[in-house]
Amino acid sequence: MDIQSFKSLYFKRWGIETKYDELKSKLQIQKFTGDTPVSVEQDFYASMFLSNI
């Protein structure tokens, strides 16, 4: 693989990396308000909803 192909692949991944940063840093997706499966699922879907707004 040449360097130009590597650059192209890297920049295609950039949007994914920034979305992960948003989910982990800003929305703190790994922190849940409860211990039950239902509360974890609600927190997850609420974070996904906010992320897509």
mmCIF file as Biopython writes it, N, C-alpha, C and O atoms, coordinates in Angstrom:
data_model
#
loop_
_atom_site.group_PDB
_atom_site.id
_atom_site.type_symbol
_atom_site.label_atom_id
_atom_site.label_alt_id
_atom_site.label_comp_id
_atom_site.label_asym_id
_atom_site.label_entity_id
_atom_site.label_seq_id
_atom_site.pdbx_PDB_ins_code
_atom_site.Cartn_x
_atom_site.Cartn_y
_atom_site.Cartn_z
_atom_site.occupancy
_atom_site.B_iso_or_equiv
_atom_site.auth_seq_id
_atom_site.auth_asym_id
_atom_site.pdbx_PDB_model_num
ATOM 1   N N  . MET A ? 1  ? 0.854   -1.175 0.000  1.0 0.0 1  A 1 
ATOM 2   C CA . MET A ? 1  ? 0.000   0.000  0.000  1.0 0.0 1  A 1 
ATOM 3   C C  . MET A ? 1  ? 0.903   1.244  0.000  1.0 0.0 1  A 1 
ATOM 4   O O  . MET A ? 1  ? 1.835   1.344  0.797  1.0 0.0 1  A 1 
ATOM 5   N N  . ASP A ? 2  ? 0.620   2.159  -0.879 1.0 0.0 2  A 1 
ATOM 6   C CA . ASP A ? 2  ? 1.422   3.379  -0.933 1.0 0.0 2  A 1 
ATOM 7   C C  . ASP A ? 2  ? 0.875   4.429  0.039  1.0 0.0 2  A 1 
ATOM 8   O O  . ASP A ? 2  ? -0.212  4.270  0.594  1.0 0.0 2  A 1 
ATOM 9   N N  . ILE A ? 3  ? 1.627   5.475  0.229  1.0 0.0 3  A 1 
ATOM 10  C CA . ILE A ? 3  ? 1.272   6.500  1.216  1.0 0.0 3  A 1 
ATOM 11  C C  . ILE A ? 3  ? -0.012  7.240  0.850  1.0 0.0 3  A 1 
ATOM 12  O O  . ILE A ? 3  ? -0.759  7.649  1.738  1.0 0.0 3  A 1 
ATOM 13  N N  . GLN A ? 4  ? -0.273  7.415  -0.415 1.0 0.0 4  A 1 
ATOM 14  C CA . GLN A ? 4  ? -1.489  8.115  -0.851 1.0 0.0 4  A 1 
ATOM 15  C C  . GLN A ? 4  ? -2.734  7.309  -0.492 1.0 0.0 4  A 1 
ATOM 16  O O  . GLN A ? 4  ? -3.740  7.880  -0.069 1.0 0.0 4  A 1 
ATOM 17  N N  . SER A ? 5  ? -2.675  6.006  -0.654 1.0 0.0 5  A 1 
ATOM 18  C CA . SER A ? 5  ? -3.802  5.150  -0.282 1.0 0.0 5  A 1 
ATOM 19  C C  . SER A ? 5  ? -4.031  5.184  1.221  1.0 0.0 5  A 1 
ATOM 20  O O  . SER A ? 5  ? -5.171  5.207  1.685  1.0 0.0 5  A 1 
ATOM 21  N N  . PHE A ? 6  ? -2.938  5.188  1.977  1.0 0.0 6  A 1 
ATOM 22  C CA . PHE A ? 6  ? -3.051  5.258  3.432  1.0 0.0 6  A 1 
ATOM 23  C C  . PHE A ? 6  ? -3.702  6.566  3.873  1.0 0.0 6  A 1 
ATOM 24  O O  . PHE A ? 6  ? -4.554  6.562  4.761  1.0 0.0 6  A 1 
ATOM 25  N N  . LYS A ? 7  ? -3.314  7.672  3.269  1.0 0.0 7  A 1 
ATOM 26  C CA . LYS A ? 7  ? -3.918  8.969  3.599  1.0 0.0 7  A 1 
ATOM 27  C C  . LYS A ? 7  ? -5.404  8.970  3.300  1.0 0.0 7  A 1 
ATOM 28  O O  . LYS A ? 7  ? -6.202  9.483  4.084  1.0 0.0 7  A 1 
ATOM 29  N N  . SER A ? 8  ? -5.773  8.397  2.169  1.0 0.0 8  A 1 
ATOM 30  C CA . SER A ? 8  ? -7.177  8.345  1.778  1.0 0.0 8  A 1 
ATOM 31  C C  . SER A ? 8  ? -7.993  7.537  2.790  1.0 0.0 8  A 1 
ATOM 32  O O  . SER A ? 8  ? -9.078  7.958  3.190  1.0 0.0 8  A 1 
ATOM 33  N N  . LEU A ? 9  ? -7.480  6.393  3.197  1.0 0.0 9  A 1 
ATOM 34  C CA . LEU A ? 9  ? -8.182  5.568  4.181  1.0 0.0 9  A 1 
ATOM 35  C C  . LEU A ? 9  ? -8.271  6.260  5.531  1.0 0.0 9  A 1 
ATOM 36  O O  . LEU A ? 9  ? -9.298  6.173  6.204  1.0 0.0 9  A 1 
ATOM 37  N N  . TYR A ? 10 ? -7.212  6.942  5.933  1.0 0.0 10 A 1 
ATOM 38  C CA . TYR A ? 10 ? -7.202  7.632  7.217  1.0 0.0 10 A 1 
ATOM 39  C C  . TYR A ? 10 ? -8.280  8.713  7.261  1.0 0.0 10 A 1 
ATOM 40  O O  . TYR A ? 10 ? -9.005  8.824  8.249  1.0 0.0 10 A 1 
ATOM 41  N N  . PHE A ? 11 ? -8.387  9.497  6.213  1.0 0.0 11 A 1 
ATOM 42  C CA . PHE A ? 11 ? -9.363  10.580 6.209  1.0 0.0 11 A 1 
ATOM 43  C C  . PHE A ? 11 ? -10.794 10.075 6.088  1.0 0.0 11 A 1 
ATOM 44  O O  . PHE A ? 11 ? -11.721 10.765 6.513  1.0 0.0 11 A 1 
ATOM 45  N N  . LYS A ? 12 ? -10.999 8.895  5.522  1.0 0.0 12 A 1 
ATOM 46  C CA . LYS A ? 12 ? -12.333 8.294  5.509  1.0 0.0 12 A 1 
ATOM 47  C C  . LYS A ? 12 ? -12.753 7.893  6.914  1.0 0.0 12 A 1 
ATOM 48  O O  . LYS A ? 12 ? -13.942 7.912  7.231  1.0 0.0 12 A 1 
ATOM 49  N N  . ARG A ? 13 ? -11.811 7.536  7.749  1.0 0.0 13 A 1 
ATOM 50  C CA . ARG A ? 13 ? -12.093 7.110  9.119  1.0 0.0 13 A 1 
ATOM 51  C C  . ARG A ? 13 ? -12.290 8.290  10.065 1.0 0.0 13 A 1 
ATOM 52  O O  . ARG A ? 13 ? -12.835 8.111  11.154 1.0 0.0 13 A 1 
ATOM 53  N N  . TRP A ? 14 ? -11.871 9.466  9.686  1.0 0.0 14 A 1 
ATOM 54  C CA . TRP A ? 14 ? -11.909 10.627 10.572 1.0 0.0 14 A 1 
ATOM 55  C C  . TRP A ? 14 ? -13.306 10.919 11.117 1.0 0.0 14 A 1 
ATOM 56  O O  . TRP A ? 14 ? -13.433 11.242 12.298 1.0 0.0 14 A 1 
ATOM 57  N N  . GLY A ? 15 ? -14.334 10.821 10.320 1.0 0.0 15 A 1 
ATOM 58  C CA . GLY A ? 15 ? -15.706 11.059 10.778 1.0 0.0 15 A 1 
ATOM 59  C C  . GLY A ? 15 ? -16.130 10.076 11.849 1.0 0.0 15 A 1 
ATOM 60  O O  . GLY A ? 15 ? -16.839 10.441 12.787 1.0 0.0 15 A 1 
ATOM 61  N N  . ILE A ? 16 ? -15.703 8.836  11.715 1.0 0.0 16 A 1 
ATOM 62  C CA . ILE A ? 16 ? -16.019 7.814  12.715 1.0 0.0 16 A 1 
ATOM 63  C C  . ILE A ? 16 ? -15.318 8.141  14.028 1.0 0.0 16 A 1 
ATOM 64  O O  . ILE A ? 16 ? -15.920 8.038  15.097 1.0 0.0 16 A 1 
ATOM 65  N N  . GLU A ? 17 ? -14.067 8.529  13.953 1.0 0.0 17 A 1 
ATOM 66  C CA . GLU A ? 17 ? -13.305 8.855  15.161 1.0 0.0 17 A 1 
ATOM 67  C C  . GLU A ? 17 ? -13.903 10.054 15.899 1.0 0.0 17 A 1 
ATOM 68  O O  . GLU A ? 17 ? -13.957 10.053 17.129 1.0 0.0 17 A 1 
ATOM 69  N N  . THR A ? 18 ? -14.343 11.054 15.181 1.0 0.0 18 A 1 
ATOM 70  C CA . THR A ? 18 ? -14.921 12.222 15.845 1.0 0.0 18 A 1 
ATOM 71  C C  . THR A ? 18 ? -16.275 11.883 16.469 1.0 0.0 18 A 1 
ATOM 72  O O  . THR A ? 18 ? -16.638 12.461 17.494 1.0 0.0 18 A 1 
ATOM 73  N N  . LYS A ? 19 ? -17.028 10.955 15.869 1.0 0.0 19 A 1 
ATOM 74  C CA . LYS A ? 19 ? -18.304 10.518 16.466 1.0 0.0 19 A 1 
ATOM 75  C C  . LYS A ? 19 ? -18.044 9.755  17.759 1.0 0.0 19 A 1 
ATOM 76  O O  . LYS A ? 19 ? -18.754 9.960  18.744 1.0 0.0 19 A 1 
ATOM 77  N N  . TYR A ? 20 ? -17.040 8.879  17.776 1.0 0.0 20 A 1 
ATOM 78  C CA . TYR A ? 20 ? -16.677 8.188  19.016 1.0 0.0 20 A 1 
ATOM 79  C C  . TYR A ? 20 ? -16.275 9.176  20.097 1.0 0.0 20 A 1 
ATOM 80  O O  . TYR A ? 20 ? -16.656 9.016  21.257 1.0 0.0 20 A 1 
ATOM 81  N N  . ASP A ? 21 ? -15.514 10.188 19.732 1.0 0.0 21 A 1 
ATOM 82  C CA . ASP A ? 21 ? -15.108 11.200 20.705 1.0 0.0 21 A 1 
ATOM 83  C C  . ASP A ? 21 ? -16.329 11.914 21.277 1.0 0.0 21 A 1 
ATOM 84  O O  . ASP A ? 21 ? -16.402 12.155 22.482 1.0 0.0 21 A 1 
ATOM 85  N N  . GLU A ? 22 ? -17.272 12.248 20.425 1.0 0.0 22 A 1 
ATOM 86  C CA . GLU A ? 22 ? -18.498 12.912 20.887 1.0 0.0 22 A 1 
ATOM 87  C C  . GLU A ? 22 ? -19.267 12.022 21.861 1.0 0.0 22 A 1 
ATOM 88  O O  . GLU A ? 22 ? -19.710 12.484 22.913 1.0 0.0 22 A 1 
ATOM 89  N N  . LEU A ? 23 ? -19.422 10.760 21.514 1.0 0.0 23 A 1 
ATOM 90  C CA . LEU A ? 23 ? -20.179 9.843  22.362 1.0 0.0 23 A 1 
ATOM 91  C C  . LEU A ? 23 ? -19.497 9.605  23.705 1.0 0.0 23 A 1 
ATOM 92  O O  . LEU A ? 23 ? -20.157 9.565  24.743 1.0 0.0 23 A 1 
ATOM 93  N N  . LYS A ? 24 ? -18.185 9.449  23.683 1.0 0.0 24 A 1 
ATOM 94  C CA . LYS A ? 24 ? -17.474 9.122  24.915 1.0 0.0 24 A 1 
ATOM 95  C C  . LYS A ? 24 ? -17.188 10.347 25.767 1.0 0.0 24 A 1 
ATOM 96  O O  . LYS A ? 24 ? -17.311 10.281 26.990 1.0 0.0 24 A 1 
ATOM 97  N N  . SER A ? 25 ? -16.815 11.451 25.161 1.0 0.0 25 A 1 
ATOM 98  C CA . SER A ? 25 ? -16.398 12.628 25.927 1.0 0.0 25 A 1 
ATOM 99  C C  . SER A ? 25 ? -17.564 13.543 26.271 1.0 0.0 25 A 1 
ATOM 100 O O  . SER A ? 25 ? -17.747 13.910 27.432 1.0 0.0 25 A 1 
ATOM 101 N N  . LYS A ? 26 ? -18.339 13.905 25.286 1.0 0.0 26 A 1 
ATOM 102 C CA . LYS A ? 26 ? -19.401 14.885 25.503 1.0 0.0 26 A 1 
ATOM 103 C C  . LYS A ? 26 ? -20.655 14.268 26.103 1.0 0.0 26 A 1 
ATOM 104 O O  . LYS A ? 26 ? -21.228 14.818 27.044 1.0 0.0 26 A 1 
ATOM 105 N N  . LEU A ? 27 ? -21.085 13.134 25.568 1.0 0.0 27 A 1 
ATOM 106 C CA . LEU A ? 27 ? -22.318 12.510 26.036 1.0 0.0 27 A 1 
ATOM 107 C C  . LEU A ? 27 ? -22.073 11.484 27.145 1.0 0.0 27 A 1 
ATOM 108 O O  . LEU A ? 27 ? -23.021 11.011 27.773 1.0 0.0 27 A 1 
ATOM 109 N N  . GLN A ? 28 ? -20.824 11.143 27.384 1.0 0.0 28 A 1 
ATOM 110 C CA . GLN A ? 28 ? -20.424 10.181 28.414 1.0 0.0 28 A 1 
ATOM 111 C C  . GLN A ? 28 ? -21.292 8.928  28.363 1.0 0.0 28 A 1 
ATOM 112 O O  . GLN A ? 28 ? -21.947 8.559  29.338 1.0 0.0 28 A 1 
ATOM 113 N N  . ILE A ? 29 ? -21.278 8.296  27.213 1.0 0.0 29 A 1 
ATOM 114 C CA . ILE A ? 29 ? -22.157 7.151  26.951 1.0 0.0 29 A 1 
ATOM 115 C C  . ILE A ? 29 ? -21.872 5.969  27.881 1.0 0.0 29 A 1 
ATOM 116 O O  . ILE A ? 29 ? -22.743 5.120  28.074 1.0 0.0 29 A 1 
ATOM 117 N N  . GLN A ? 30 ? -20.681 5.900  28.453 1.0 0.0 30 A 1 
ATOM 118 C CA . GLN A ? 30 ? -20.353 4.770  29.315 1.0 0.0 30 A 1 
ATOM 119 C C  . GLN A ? 30 ? -20.859 4.942  30.746 1.0 0.0 30 A 1 
ATOM 120 O O  . GLN A ? 30 ? -20.750 4.012  31.545 1.0 0.0 30 A 1 
ATOM 121 N N  . LYS A ? 31 ? -21.410 6.107  31.089 1.0 0.0 31 A 1 
ATOM 122 C CA . LYS A ? 31 ? -21.941 6.341  32.427 1.0 0.0 31 A 1 
ATOM 123 C C  . LYS A ? 31 ? -23.461 6.187  32.395 1.0 0.0 31 A 1 
ATOM 124 O O  . LYS A ? 31 ? -24.156 6.879  31.652 1.0 0.0 31 A 1 
ATOM 125 N N  . PHE A ? 32 ? -23.953 5.271  33.211 1.0 0.0 32 A 1 
ATOM 126 C CA . PHE A ? 32 ? -25.378 4.977  33.235 1.0 0.0 32 A 1 
ATOM 127 C C  . PHE A ? 32 ? -25.996 5.444  34.550 1.0 0.0 32 A 1 
ATOM 128 O O  . PHE A ? 32 ? -25.319 5.515  35.576 1.0 0.0 32 A 1 
ATOM 129 N N  . THR A ? 33 ? -27.284 5.760  34.508 1.0 0.0 33 A 1 
ATOM 130 C CA . THR A ? 33 ? -27.965 6.265  35.700 1.0 0.0 33 A 1 
ATOM 131 C C  . THR A ? 33 ? -28.533 5.150  36.564 1.0 0.0 33 A 1 
ATOM 132 O O  . THR A ? 33 ? -28.971 5.415  37.683 1.0 0.0 33 A 1 
ATOM 133 N N  . GLY A ? 34 ? -28.540 3.921  36.085 1.0 0.0 34 A 1 
ATOM 134 C CA . GLY A ? 34 ? -29.082 2.806  36.848 1.0 0.0 34 A 1 
ATOM 135 C C  . GLY A ? 34 ? -28.328 1.525  36.565 1.0 0.0 34 A 1 
ATOM 136 O O  . GLY A ? 34 ? -27.412 1.487  35.744 1.0 0.0 34 A 1 
ATOM 137 N N  . ASP A ? 35 ? -28.735 0.473  37.266 1.0 0.0 35 A 1 
ATOM 138 C CA . ASP A ? 35 ? -28.065 -0.822 37.123 1.0 0.0 35 A 1 
ATOM 139 C C  . ASP A ? 35 ? -28.876 -1.852 36.357 1.0 0.0 35 A 1 
ATOM 140 O O  . ASP A ? 35 ? -28.338 -2.877 35.939 1.0 0.0 35 A 1 
ATOM 141 N N  . THR A ? 36 ? -30.149 -1.596 36.169 1.0 0.0 36 A 1 
ATOM 142 C CA . THR A ? 36 ? -30.991 -2.583 35.492 1.0 0.0 36 A 1 
ATOM 143 C C  . THR A ? 36 ? -30.786 -2.505 33.980 1.0 0.0 36 A 1 
ATOM 144 O O  . THR A ? 36 ? -30.411 -1.457 33.453 1.0 0.0 36 A 1 
ATOM 145 N N  . PRO A ? 37 ? -31.027 -3.596 33.296 1.0 0.0 37 A 1 
ATOM 146 C CA . PRO A ? 37 ? -30.899 -3.575 31.832 1.0 0.0 37 A 1 
ATOM 147 C C  . PRO A ? 37 ? -31.779 -2.505 31.175 1.0 0.0 37 A 1 
ATOM 148 O O  . PRO A ? 37 ? -31.374 -1.899 30.184 1.0 0.0 37 A 1 
ATOM 149 N N  . VAL A ? 38 ? -32.962 -2.274 31.714 1.0 0.0 38 A 1 
ATOM 150 C CA . VAL A ? 38 ? -33.873 -1.282 31.130 1.0 0.0 38 A 1 
ATOM 151 C C  . VAL A ? 38 ? -33.292 0.122  31.269 1.0 0.0 38 A 1 
ATOM 152 O O  . VAL A ? 38 ? -33.352 0.905  30.320 1.0 0.0 38 A 1 
ATOM 153 N N  . SER A ? 39 ? -32.736 0.456  32.425 1.0 0.0 39 A 1 
ATOM 154 C CA . SER A ? 39 ? -32.189 1.802  32.608 1.0 0.0 39 A 1 
ATOM 155 C C  . SER A ? 39 ? -30.953 2.023  31.740 1.0 0.0 39 A 1 
ATOM 156 O O  . SER A ? 39 ? -30.754 3.117  31.210 1.0 0.0 39 A 1 
ATOM 157 N N  . VAL A ? 40 ? -30.125 0.993  31.592 1.0 0.0 40 A 1 
ATOM 158 C CA . VAL A ? 40 ? -28.945 1.111  30.723 1.0 0.0 40 A 1 
ATOM 159 C C  . VAL A ? 40 ? -29.391 1.310  29.278 1.0 0.0 40 A 1 
ATOM 160 O O  . VAL A ? 40 ? -28.826 2.136  28.562 1.0 0.0 40 A 1 
ATOM 161 N N  . GLU A ? 41 ? -30.387 0.566  28.854 1.0 0.0 41 A 1 
ATOM 162 C CA . GLU A ? 41 ? -30.898 0.686  27.487 1.0 0.0 41 A 1 
ATOM 163 C C  . GLU A ? 41 ? -31.510 2.070  27.247 1.0 0.0 41 A 1 
ATOM 164 O O  . GLU A ? 41 ? -31.307 2.662  26.187 1.0 0.0 41 A 1 
ATOM 165 N N  . GLN A ? 42 ? -32.249 2.581  28.217 1.0 0.0 42 A 1 
ATOM 166 C CA . GLN A ? 42 ? -32.834 3.912  28.084 1.0 0.0 42 A 1 
ATOM 167 C C  . GLN A ? 42 ? -31.745 4.975  27.980 1.0 0.0 42 A 1 
ATOM 168 O O  . GLN A ? 42 ? -31.842 5.885  27.156 1.0 0.0 42 A 1 
ATOM 169 N N  . ASP A ? 43 ? -30.720 4.867  28.804 1.0 0.0 43 A 1 
ATOM 170 C CA . ASP A ? 43 ? -29.612 5.822  28.745 1.0 0.0 43 A 1 
ATOM 171 C C  . ASP A ? 43 ? -28.910 5.769  27.386 1.0 0.0 43 A 1 
ATOM 172 O O  . ASP A ? 43 ? -28.567 6.800  26.806 1.0 0.0 43 A 1 
ATOM 173 N N  . PHE A ? 44 ? -28.706 4.557  26.897 1.0 0.0 44 A 1 
ATOM 174 C CA . PHE A ? 44 ? -28.038 4.393  25.605 1.0 0.0 44 A 1 
ATOM 175 C C  . PHE A ? 44 ? -28.848 5.045  24.481 1.0 0.0 44 A 1 
ATOM 176 O O  . PHE A ? 44 ? -28.305 5.802  23.676 1.0 0.0 44 A 1 
ATOM 177 N N  . TYR A ? 45 ? -30.145 4.748  24.431 1.0 0.0 45 A 1 
ATOM 178 C CA . TYR A ? 45 ? -30.976 5.298  23.362 1.0 0.0 45 A 1 
ATOM 179 C C  . TYR A ? 45 ? -31.158 6.805  23.500 1.0 0.0 45 A 1 
ATOM 180 O O  . TYR A ? 45 ? -31.270 7.502  22.492 1.0 0.0 45 A 1 
ATOM 181 N N  . ALA A ? 46 ? -31.189 7.317  24.717 1.0 0.0 46 A 1 
ATOM 182 C CA . ALA A ? 46 ? -31.265 8.764  24.909 1.0 0.0 46 A 1 
ATOM 183 C C  . ALA A ? 46 ? -30.000 9.437  24.385 1.0 0.0 46 A 1 
ATOM 184 O O  . ALA A ? 46 ? -30.070 10.493 23.757 1.0 0.0 46 A 1 
ATOM 185 N N  . SER A ? 47 ? -28.849 8.827  24.643 1.0 0.0 47 A 1 
ATOM 186 C CA . SER A ? 47 ? -27.588 9.376  24.149 1.0 0.0 47 A 1 
ATOM 187 C C  . SER A ? 47 ? -27.525 9.329  22.626 1.0 0.0 47 A 1 
ATOM 188 O O  . SER A ? 47 ? -27.051 10.272 21.994 1.0 0.0 47 A 1 
ATOM 189 N N  . MET A ? 48 ? -28.001 8.238  22.038 1.0 0.0 48 A 1 
ATOM 190 C CA . MET A ? 48 ? -28.018 8.136  20.574 1.0 0.0 48 A 1 
ATOM 191 C C  . MET A ? 48 ? -28.955 9.180  19.980 1.0 0.0 48 A 1 
ATOM 192 O O  . MET A ? 48 ? -28.647 9.772  18.946 1.0 0.0 48 A 1 
ATOM 193 N N  . PHE A ? 49 ? -30.076 9.406  20.614 1.0 0.0 49 A 1 
ATOM 194 C CA . PHE A ? 49 ? -31.023 10.413 20.145 1.0 0.0 49 A 1 
ATOM 195 C C  . PHE A ? 49 ? -30.382 11.803 20.175 1.0 0.0 49 A 1 
ATOM 196 O O  . PHE A ? 49 ? -30.480 12.554 19.205 1.0 0.0 49 A 1 
ATOM 197 N N  . LEU A ? 50 ? -29.726 12.143 21.288 1.0 0.0 50 A 1 
ATOM 198 C CA . LEU A ? 50 ? -29.063 13.447 21.395 1.0 0.0 50 A 1 
ATOM 199 C C  . LEU A ? 50 ? -27.935 13.580 20.387 1.0 0.0 50 A 1 
ATOM 200 O O  . LEU A ? 50 ? -27.714 14.655 19.829 1.0 0.0 50 A 1 
ATOM 201 N N  . SER A ? 51 ? -27.234 12.505 20.159 1.0 0.0 51 A 1 
ATOM 202 C CA . SER A ? 51 ? -26.134 12.524 19.205 1.0 0.0 51 A 1 
ATOM 203 C C  . SER A ? 51 ? -26.613 12.812 17.787 1.0 0.0 51 A 1 
ATOM 204 O O  . SER A ? 51 ? -25.902 13.450 17.011 1.0 0.0 51 A 1 
ATOM 205 N N  . ASN A ? 52 ? -27.797 12.353 17.447 1.0 0.0 52 A 1 
ATOM 206 C CA . ASN A ? 52 ? -28.313 12.510 16.092 1.0 0.0 52 A 1 
ATOM 207 C C  . ASN A ? 52 ? -29.066 13.817 15.867 1.0 0.0 52 A 1 
ATOM 208 O O  . ASN A ? 52 ? -29.459 14.125 14.741 1.0 0.0 52 A 1 
ATOM 209 N N  . ILE A ? 53 ? -29.264 14.575 16.920 1.0 0.0 53 A 1 
ATOM 210 C CA . ILE A ? 53 ? -29.959 15.866 16.769 1.0 0.0 53 A 1 
ATOM 211 C C  . ILE A ? 53 ? -29.003 16.894 16.233 1.0 0.0 53 A 1 
ATOM 212 O O  . ILE A ? 53 ? -29.385 18.047 16.033 1.0 0.0 53 A 1 
#
